[in-house]
Amino acid sequence: MPTLRLLHQYPNIMKKFQVDRGAIKFVLAGANIMCPGLTSPGGALDDEVEAETPVAIMAEGKQHALAIGFTKMSAKDIKAINKGIGVDNMHYLNDGLWKMEKLE
């Protein structure tokens, strides 16, 4: 799983899921991504993604990823079930990993 800094440099190295605007503050606080935040207007899923796949979490209206996580179920199941946790949030903007000092 890459860090967000690497993902921002190479944005196409991972599949992407997009959350709606209402989910942004929760994701940035470290919350897991709930299925309704991915399936509502403003959310988007890559249909090819299976369970336990690392994905970049994008946000409606934002250019860069705000988190990286592992899917708990496939994209098709997220759409069909539409409740519960869809993605485990592993790394998000301004968490401990983001704030680590760069090595020279």
NORCORSUL-V55539 format. One record per backbone hydrogen bond with DSSP energy under -1.0 kcal/mol. NH is the residue of the N-H (numbers start at 1). CO is the residue of the C=O. E is the energy in kcal/mol with one decimal. If there is no record, write none. Layout:
BEGIN
nh:co:e
NH:CO:E
NH:CO:E
END
This chain:
BEGIN
nh:co:e
7:3:-2.3
8:4:-2.6
9:5:-1.2
10:6:-2.2
13:10:-1.5
17:56:-2.7
18:44:-3.1
19:58:-2.3
20:37:-1.5
23:20:-1.4
27:23:-2.4
28:24:-2.5
30:27:-1.6
31:26:-2.4
33:87:-2.4
35:84:-2.8
38:35:-1.6
39:35:-1.7
40:36:-1.5
43:40:-2.6
44:18:-2.2
49:46:-1.7
52:71:-2.2
55:69:-3.0
56:15:-2.9
57:67:-3.2
58:17:-3.5
60:19:-2.1
62:59:-2.4
66:57:-2.8
67:57:-1.2
68:91:-2.6
69:55:-2.3
70:88:-1.6
71:53:-2.2
72:86:-2.8
75:49:-2.4
78:74:-2.4
79:75:-2.2
80:76:-2.2
81:77:-3.3
82:78:-1.8
86:33:-2.8
87:33:-2.0
88:70:-3.0
90:68:-2.3
91:68:-1.7
93:66:-2.1
95:92:-1.8
99:95:-2.0
END
